[in-house]
Amino acid sequence: AKYWQQVVDMNEHQKASFSGKIISSLFNTVTNKKIAVLGFAFKKDTGDVRETPALTVCHMLMQDGAMVHVYDPKVQKEDAMNEFKYHNMVVDESRLKFDFSARQAVDGAHAIVVLTEWDEFKTYPYHEFYATMMKPAFVFDGRNLLNHAELQRIGFEVHAIGKGRNADGRMNMLPAPSRMGTPIGSPRAQQLVDGRHPVLGIKMDKICCIGAGYVGGPTCAIIASKCPHIKVTIVDLNEARINAWNSDNLPIYEPGLYEIVKKCRGKNLFFSTDVKGAIQEADIIFASVNTPTKIKGIGAGRAADLRFIESVGRTVAECSNGNKIIIEKSTVPVRTAEALDRVLTANKGPHTFWILSNPEFLAEGTAMKDLDNPDRVLIGGLTTDDGIAAANVLVDIYANWVPRERILTTNLWSSELSKLVANAVLAQRVSSINSISLLCEKTGADVAEVSRAIGYDSRIGSKFMTASIGFGGSCFQKDILNLVYICESEGLHDVAKYWQQVVDMNEHQKASFSGKIISSLFNTVT
């Protein structure tokens, strides 16, 4: 029950958090300020207002003294008032008006708040709206529906769900996709000059991977296989591990890995303990080192231990003989690139470093298939011109075998966070169906039949919906606990509680299964 209650609690927290952002952004008061609300229905193409988030948002704004003017093409004030009454929300009707047009609602308003994703909202003349509004004029996009870059160009201060803000208060904006990488079927945007990148000045034909473990080995073996024109050197200080990579008894087993290593080794794939030499030879460097969970100190048992990432930064800075692109391949907490940059900057000579995030999405047992035919390749970088150019270098490497539409480019922080969230969501699905398995045992339902029934829903799908005694492996629990720690560190305690429930449910499932064994064996296995 606690597990599923957290789903409802998180939904309520999101609505309250969005409402609070509106009030705090408007100088911590909306008393007698006109707020234009676009959309009241719970989703577009319907007039249904049952449990709509607009109830909470409008009610909080009115409680703080706002004059709320709503425009929704299908919702009438009577419908909204009935839903307010159903939820026992007291409304001062003098502060709630439903207008006949968006233009009427916006005229003289301090802010526009988008609460329903009606398509017509995307087509409005916001430059005209801006001219009639109080200044500064705000847009709060609760559906991430509008063109935020264009709104900022007009002059709006824009706030949206899940979008970070720069130090100057402006929202982080990604460049247009056309700037990120060379489009399929197009000539290369930049021709090499003497084998070097014309903007970054780096050599393009050599890669160094620091870390010869489960991620670095298979990833760079595939790159060597798909890019015979690139020399790939994998380095590690562990001499025994490097010796194993150079033998017929590889240090890790993955179906298909040995065949690829055997084909490329000694041609354009090399394994070495000469870390300094490999760094100096290559200008494209993958950091693929372990990031275990801390075992002592602040965050013990949850936070990631980044000592090996820090060591990579110091080593690269110390050994570099030119500009380098450094690619985070390890699973790291969000904003690790910022910490890595500080280490590099504090220790570098006259060289420039560009940091990219390129998390792996491999499953043990199918890693080579995942690398050969990935669902997506994710590359995060800075959105400066140099940052985009650096990201394009990696885009062009993967484009040797991955269709361009599957190579996703984001900012650094989105890429770093995506890896943790991917594992958290997969684990969440496991815990969700496991929680239902316990209910099935009590009610006579069959969890396999329930899983099959809901798996046919295209919005849900069937993967990771098989009940079991719980998830395991090296990633799920480690990454969720890291996510919980990050949320708590940022003061997002309700968000942390939500994800903690995924781990708690997993532990409960294992304990419940163990308890069933003992109770079935006449309450003792002594």
N, C-alpha and C positions, 0 to 999 in steps of 0.2 A: 504494500500500500504506500509506504514512504517513497518507494522508487517512482511510482506513477504520479504521486502527489507533486513530486519535484517538477514534472512536466508542466502541470498547471501553474505552480508557483513561479516557474521561469517565465511563462507567458505573461503573468501579471506583473512581474518585475520589469519585463521589457517595456510594457505600456507605461508604467509609472516612471521608468528611467527616461523614456522619450519625452514625456510630459515635463519632467523636471528639467531636461535640457532646454526646452523652449523657455521656461520661466527664468532659469539662470542666465541664459544667453541674452535675454531682454532686460539685462541689468537687475536681475533678481526680483522683478515685479512686473506683473501685467495688469495691474489695477487700472481700469478704465481704458485700457489699450484695445484697439480693434484688432482682432485676429481673424484672418480669412482661412476657413477650413474648406479644402477641396476634397469632397468625398466623405460620405458617412456610412455607406453600405460596407459590409465586411469584405466584399470583393467586387470586382467590376462585373458588369453585365447582369446585375441583379439589384433589386430593391430591398433585399433581406438585411435587416439590421440586428438580428439576434446575435448576441455576444460580440458585436463589432468592437474593435479596439477604439473606435471613435468615441464610445461612451466614456471610457476612462479618461481619454485625453481631453475631451471637451469639458467633462465634469471637473477635472483638476484645474483647468484654465479658468473656468467660471468661479470656482471656489477661491481662486487667487485674485478675483476681481475683473477678469477679462470680459470684453464684449465680443462674443463669438458669433461670427457670421458664416453660415454654412452654405455651400452650393454643392448639391449632388443631383445629377440628371434624373434620378429615379426615386429619391427618398423625400418624403414630405415631413414637415415638422411634427405632425400628429404621430407618424410612425416612430420617430425618435423619442417623443415624449412618453409613448406607451412603453418603450423599452427601458427608459430611465425609471419609470414607475415600477416596472417589473423587478428591477434590481434595487428598489428602495433608495434610489439616488435623488435627493432633493435638488430641484433645479429652479433657479430664479429665471422665469421665462422672459423677463425684461432684458436678460443678458444673453439670450439665445435667439438668433434670427436666421431663418432660412430664406436666402435670396434667390431671385429668378435667374441670375446669371453669375458667372465667375467674375466678370468685370465689376458688377455691383458689389460683390462680396469683398473684392480686393481694394476698391477705391478708398483711400485714406487709411488703409490698414498698416500696422507695424510689421506684420509677418504673414506669410503664406504657409499653411501647414497642409501637406498632402497626405491624406489618410486612406484613399482608395485609388487603385491603379487604373482608373478610367483612361482609355486611349486618347480621348479628346484633350486631356490635361497636357499631353505632350506637344500639342499643336498650338497652344495659346501664345499670343504676342506678349511675352514677358517683358520685353523692353518698354511696351506701352503700360503694362501694369506697374513697372518700376517707377515710371514718371508720376503716377498718381498716388504712390505710397509715401508714408512717413519715412524719414531717413535717420539712421541707417535702416535699410529694408532687409528683412530676413526671409529665407526660404528654409523650411524644415521638411525634408522629403522622407516621409515614413515608409515609402515603398521603393526607394531608389529608382524612381521612374524617369526623372527629368535629366536634361543635359546640364550637369553641374558646372562644367568648364564654361559653357556659354552663359549660364546665370552669373557666374563670378565675373566674366568679362563685362556683362551689363552693369554690374555694381552691387549685386546682392551679396550678403554674407550667407553662405550656404552651409547647412548642417544636414547630414544624412546618416542613415543607419549603417554602422560599421565602417565609417570612413574617418581616418585619422586626420589631424590638422597639423600644419606646420607651425613653427615658432611665431610667424607673423599672423597667425589666426586663420590663414586661408587653408582650404581643404587640399589634401594631397591629391594631385591629378596625374593619372597615367597618360603617357603620350598615345596618340592614335595608333591602332594596331599596325597600320601600314608602315610606321617608322620602326617597328620592332622586327628585324630580320628581313631577309630577302624574300619577297613573295614567290610562290611557286610559279614556274614558267617565266619569270622575269630574269633579265641579266643581273649578275651580281652588282650590288649597289656600289661596291668599292673594289677596285682592282689592286692587287698587291704590288708593292714597289720593292724590287730586289728581295722578294720573298717575305716582306714585312708588311704589317697593316699600315695603310697610308695615314691613319689618324693616330693610332695608339703606338705605332712604332715597334710592335712586338713580332717575334717570329711565329709563324702559323703552322709549322710542320712538325712541331715536337710538343709532347704532353708529358708532364711528370705527375704521378699520383703518389701522394704521401700516405701510406697506410695500405698494407697488403692483406687486409682482412676480408670479411664476407661481402662487403659492398665494393671496396676498391678493386679487388681482384676480378670479379665477374664483369663489373662495369667497364673497366679499361680493356679487358680481353675482348669484349664486344666492339668497343671503339676501334681497337687494332684490327679486328676482323673486317669491319665495315669501312674502314678508312686506311687502306694499305699505303696511302701517300703520307701518313702521319706516323712518326716514331713515338711509341708509348713506352715509358719506363715507370715501373712500379717499384717504389723504394720503401724500406722498412728497416728499423734498427735491429729487429729480431732476426738474427742470422739463420737460426734454425727454420724459421718460417720461409725466408727467401730461398734457402736450400731446397725446401719442399716444393716451392713453386717451380724451381728449376729441375725437378725430378719427375718421375712418372707417378709419384704418390703425392698428389696435391694436398695442401693443408685443409681444404674444405671440399665437400662433395656437393655438386649440383649437376643434375642430368644435363649433358651436353657441354659442360665446362671444359672437361679434359680434352675433348676433341678440338675445341676452338684454341685452347692454349697450345696444344701440340702443333696445330697448323701455323700459328703466328709466332711462336716463341723462337727467338734467334733471328727473325726476319724484321718485323717492326714492333715486336713485343718483348720487353726485357724486364728482368727482376734483379734488383740490386740493393746492397746496403749503403751504397755511396749516395747519401742524401744530398750532400752539398753539390756534388758533380751533376746530379740530375736537375737540381734547382737552377744551376747556372746554365745548363744546356737548354732547358725549356722555359718558355715564357707563359705557358698555360699550365697552371698547377691545381690539381684536385686535392683538397684536404679531406681525407676519408679515414679519420681516426676515431677511436672509441669515445663515446660520451656517456659513461656509466652514471648511475644515480649516486649522489653523494651518500656516504655512509656515516659521516659525522659532521658536526657543526650546524650552522643555520641551513635549514632546508633538508636535513638528512632524511633519507628515505623517499624523497620526492624530487628535489631539485637536481638538475643535471650537473655533473662534474665536468667543467670545461678546461681542465688543466692541459689536456692533450691538444685542444684547439689553440690555447694560448701558446703552447710550445711550438706549434706549427707556425704561428705568426712570428714569433721571435726567430725561429730558424730561417724562415724565408727572408725576413728583413736582414738578418746577419749575412746570409749567403748570396743575396741577389747581386747580380751584375748588370741589371737593366730593369726596365718596366715589366710588370707581371700582372696577369689576371689570376686571381685566387678564387677558387670555386669551392664553396661549402658543399660537400657531399654527405657529411655526417648529419644525423638528426640532432638539431640544436634548438634551444629556446628562441623565441622571437627576439630580435634585436641583437643576436650574437654577432652579426656582422659589424655592428657599431663598436662592440668591445674588441673585435679582431682588428678593426681599423685603428683603434687607439693604440694597440700593441705595435702594429706596423708603423704608424706615424711616429711613435716615440723612439723607434729603433732604426728607422730607415736612413739611408744615405740620400743621394740626390735623385732617387728613383720614384716612380709613381706606381701605385698599386690600385687595381680595380677589383672589388669584391663582388662575386655573384653567389646566389643561392641556387642550388640544383639538387633538391632532395630526391632520394631514391624511393620508389614505391614497389619494392620487390617482396614476393612471398617465397618463403623457404620451400624448396622443391620445384618451383616453377620460375626461378630467378632468370634463367637464360631465355626462356620464352617471353617473360615480362620485358626483358631488355631488347630482345629481337623485334617484338611487336607490342610496344607499350600502349596502354590506353591513352596516356599523355606523357609528355616531358614538360616539366615545370622549370622555368628559368626566371629568377628574380634579380633585378639590378637597380642601380640608381637611375632616376629619370632625367639625368643630365645628358647632354650630347655624348660625352665620353662614356657614361654609363650605358647608354643605348648601344653605342658602338661595341663595347665590351660584350654585352648580351648577344649582339648579333654574331660575334665570333663563335660563341657556343651554339647558337641557333644553327649556323652554317655547318658545324661539325655534325650535329644530330640529323640535319636535313639530308645527309648522305644516305640515310635509310628510313627515317621517320617522316611521314607526310607532314607538310608544313602546318596543316590545320590541327595537328595533334601537339604541336609545340606551343605551349602557352607561356606568355611573357607577362610578368607582374613586377611590382616594386619589391624590394628586398624583404620587407617585413611580411608582406602577404605570402611570399614563397616560404619563408621560414615557418610561419604559423600553419600553413596548409598541411605540412607533413604531420604535425602533432594532431591537428583536427581530423585528418583522414583516418588515422589509427583510432582516435577517440570515437568517431562516428561508427566505424566498423565494430568496435568493442561494444558500443551502445546497442547495436542491433542484436549482438549475441546476448547481452544481459536482458534486453527487452523480451526476446522469445523465451529465454530461460525463466524469467519471472512468470510468464504465462504458462510455462510447463507445470509450475507448482500449482497454479489455479486449475489446470486441467486435471491434475491428480485428485483434487478435491471435488471436482464437479462431474467427472466421468467423461469429459471431452478428451479428444486425442490431439496432442500438440502437433503431431505430424500433419494431421488433416487441417488443423487451424493454420499452420505455416504454409501449407500448399494453397489453401484458399486465399490467404492475403497476399501470397507471392504472385498470384496471377494479376494483382492490381499493378498496372504499369507504373504507378507513382511510387510503389514500394519495391517490387522485384523480389526474387527468391534468394539472392545471395546473402550469406551470413544470417540465415533465418532457420537454421537447424538447431534444435534444442540439444544441449549437451551438459556435461558437468562443469563447464566453464571454459573461458579462453585462457591461453597460456602463451608461450613464446617470449622472445626477447624485447618485443616492442610495445604491445598493447598497454599492459599495466604500467610500464615505465613511462610511456608517453602521456598517459592520462594523468598520472600523479604529477608529472612535470607541468601539465596544463593546469591542474588544480593549484599547484604552488604559484605559478605565474599569476593566475587570477587573484589569489589571496594577496600576493605581493602588490598588485595593482589596486587593492581595496575592493575587488569584485567578489564579495563573500557569497552572495546568492548564486553567482555563476559557479564559483568553486564548489558549493554544496551540490549543485546540479550534477556536475561531472563526477564528484566523489561518489554519488549514488551508483554510478556505473560499476565502479570498483567494488563498492560494498555489496552490490547485488551478485557480483561474481563470487565473492567470498562466501556469501550466504548460500549460493547454489552448491558450492563444494562442500560446505558444512552440512547442508541439508541432505545431500546424497550420502555422505559418510554416516550421518545419523540414521538414515534409513537402513543402511547395511546392519548397523548395530542393533537397532530396534527389531528388525526382522529376524535376527538371529537370537530371539528370546532375550533381547536387551543386554547381551553380553557376548563378547568374542574372546573372553579370557581362556 
